[in-house]
Amino acid sequence: MFKKKEPTDIQLVYKASSWLGISEFQVFSDAWQAWYNEKPSEKRMESYFINFLEQDAVPFWVRNYVRFILNRKDLLEKEKKRLIIGTLTYYVPLLIFFVVIMWAFYN
């Protein structure tokens, strides 16, 4: 009855950026390098990125790269592991700290 709405190209760029842990500008640079097999200069990327920010224009090579990245299952698994490890490295030291404080307080 209800169809799942497909994410827009802009949403996909933001999602890939988040998953990879890099900036949107870096996604553009990586996409250029993947498509044209050359490292782009910052100046070259600037005009494309400004169009993206101002007019929501996503170049074809960025669209292709982002879809490729988001369809890779190994990256999805890596992201899940990164989130779990990040959560553990944040909360476990806090838990240990509070246990030590409580133990020292009551002994």
C-alpha positions in Angstrom: 0.0 0.0 0.0 2.7 2.5 1.1 5.9 2.5 -0.8 9.2 3.2 0.9 10.4 6.6 -0.2 13.9 6.4 -1.8 16.5 8.7 -0.2 17.5 11.7 -2.3 21.0 12.0 -3.7 21.8 14.7 -1.1 20.7 12.4 1.7 22.9 9.6 0.3 25.9 11.9 0.3 25.3 12.8 3.9 24.8 9.2 4.8 28.0 8.0 3.1 29.9 10.8 4.8 28.6 9.7 8.1 29.3 6.1 7.5 32.8 6.7 6.4 33.5 9.2 9.1 34.7 11.9 6.6 33.4 15.3 5.5 31.1 15.7 2.5 33.9 17.6 0.7 36.1 14.5 1.2 33.4 12.3 -0.3 33.5 14.6 -3.4 37.3 14.3 -3.6 37.2 10.5 -3.1 34.4 10.2 -5.7 36.5 12.2 -8.2 39.5 10.0 -7.6 37.5 6.9 -8.0 35.8 8.0 -11.2 38.7 9.8 -13.0 41.6 7.9 -11.4 43.4 11.1 -10.4 43.6 13.1 -7.2 41.7 16.4 -7.6 42.9 19.7 -6.3 40.9 21.6 -3.7 40.2 24.3 -6.2 38.7 21.9 -8.7 36.4 20.4 -6.1 35.3 23.8 -4.8 32.9 24.7 -7.6 31.2 21.3 -7.5 30.9 21.4 -3.8 29.5 24.9 -3.8 26.9 23.9 -6.3 26.0 20.9 -4.0 25.6 23.3 -1.0 23.7 26.0 -2.7 21.6 24.1 -5.3 21.6 20.6 -4.0 23.4 19.5 -7.2 25.1 16.1 -7.0 27.4 15.3 -9.9 27.0 11.9 -11.6 30.4 10.7 -10.4 29.5 11.5 -6.8 26.1 9.8 -7.1 27.8 6.7 -8.5 30.4 6.6 -5.8 28.0 7.1 -3.0 25.6 4.4 -4.2 28.6 2.0 -4.6 29.8 2.8 -1.1 26.4 2.4 0.5 25.7 -0.9 -1.2 28.9 -2.5 0.1 28.0 -5.0 2.8 31.5 -5.1 4.2 31.3 -1.4 4.9 28.0 -1.8 6.7 29.5 -4.5 8.9 32.5 -2.2 9.6 30.2 0.6 10.6 28.3 -1.6 13.0 31.6 -2.7 14.6 32.8 0.9 14.8 29.6 1.9 16.6 29.8 -0.9 19.0 33.5 -0.3 19.7 32.8 3.5 20.1 30.1 2.8 22.6 32.2 0.4 24.6 35.2 2.7 24.6 33.0 5.5 25.9 30.9 3.7 28.5 33.2 1.0 29.9 35.8 3.5 31.3 33.0 5.5 32.9 31.6 2.4 34.5 35.0 1.4 35.8 35.5 4.9 37.1 32.2 5.0 39.0 32.8 1.5 40.4 36.3 2.5 41.7 34.9 5.7 43.2 32.0 3.8 44.9 34.4 1.1 46.1 36.8 3.8 47.6 33.9 5.7 49.1 32.4 2.7 51.0 35.8 1.2 52.1 
